[in-house]
Amino acid sequence: MGSTYDVIIMGASYGSLLAAKLALAGHNTTLICLPEEADLINAEGIRVRIPIRGRDGLVDIYSRDVPGIVNADGPNEVKPAEFDLAVLAMQEPQYGAPGVRELLNQVALSKMPCMSIMNMPPLPYLARVAGLDISKLTDCYTDATVWQNFDPACITLCSPDPQAFRPPDEAANVLQVALPTNFKAARFESDDHTAMLRQMQSDIEAVRFDEGGENLELPVKLKVHDSVFVPLAKWSMLLTGNYRCVQDGGIRSINESVHTDIDQSASIYNWVNELCQGLGAAPEDQVPFEKYANAATGLLKPSSAARALDAGAQNIERVDRLVKSVAAMHGMRSESVDETVAIVDARLEANRRKS
């Protein structure tokens, strides 16, 4: 192992998964979150529970028992200059919140390397896709102005393929992994910034976890790729599964969204893949539909976007609208995607009226 890195992670829910993996590899993380969450994490640490194929039960990673340090703070309590990497792990609408907006802007102005693990790609990341006019995509974001000071060269995207949730009967410092797949990051434009990610990848891969005297190789790795399109493979999954959890009269699981009409699901999935290839993605940058459909059989809960809408959210990440807009810029249209966008629009409008 080489350098020990200090990483600021904005978002303590999903961000706890990456924090645990980095801490196992000896790196230090500071999670940015609400005061009560920060107090709990600083008092008791975090617990991340991960399933391992072929093994019963879950492996419990406790941050107090690993080489790296995990702590937490509020957005006004940290200085980005003291960190080597910033990670964006909140939902996109949250970046306009007081305190969070200011911290995000400090990260942007500092020109420090910043990696998003949001489903919604930050607007400046899309500027790295040749020929994509991001000025036509601002209405897909809750507040596009929060991204205005970022240099696209300093930001990258990491596909948040691992699925995780906070168990409802547990404290806020516990995260349970439902699908232990890999984080897939695009390289930075800078070789030095990319070398840091590759070292983190290597350090995470080298970890062996002692469980009852047995040295286990844990799932959920960080994989760094040269293509900017690799993280965009998530678009096909989101449009086929996550956003189709949202129905006119309620919500359904990702498994139901994908498998109720498998032919329609395959059609949507392949249409989004075709869109990405039109932007410049190679077939090997993408995930075959069969592999995704198989993984979706284990996703028995509605997506986070669907659950948020059902709970009355007035803003959610709109990758559905983003994909529709990017497609329109390239002369492509899908009736199924249009229908999904219309349903989500209607549910958001109803939530805003209620408030």
KADAHU-V977255 format. One record per run of one state. SS is the DSSP state (hx for helix, st for strand, lp for the rest). FROM is the first residue (numbers start at 1). LEN is the number of residues. If there is no record, write none. Layout:
ss	from	len
SS	FROM	LEN
SS	FROM	LEN
This chain:
ss	from	len
lp	1	5
st	6	5
lp	11	4
hx	15	10
lp	25	3
st	28	5
lp	33	2
hx	35	10
lp	45	2
st	47	5
lp	52	6
st	58	5
hx	63	3
lp	66	4
st	70	4
lp	74	6
hx	80	3
lp	83	2
st	85	4
lp	89	3
hx	92	5
lp	97	3
hx	100	11
lp	111	3
st	114	3
lp	117	6
hx	123	4
lp	127	7
hx	134	3
lp	137	1
hx	138	3
lp	141	3
hx	144	4
lp	148	4
hx	152	3
st	155	5
lp	160	3
st	163	3
lp	166	8
st	174	6
lp	180	3
st	183	4
lp	187	4
hx	191	16
lp	207	2
st	209	3
lp	212	2
st	214	3
lp	217	5
st	222	4
lp	226	4
hx	230	16
st	246	2
lp	248	2
st	250	2
lp	252	2
hx	254	6
lp	260	2
hx	262	18
lp	280	3
hx	283	3
lp	286	3
hx	289	8
lp	297	7
hx	304	7
lp	311	8
hx	319	11
lp	330	5
hx	335	20
lp	355	1
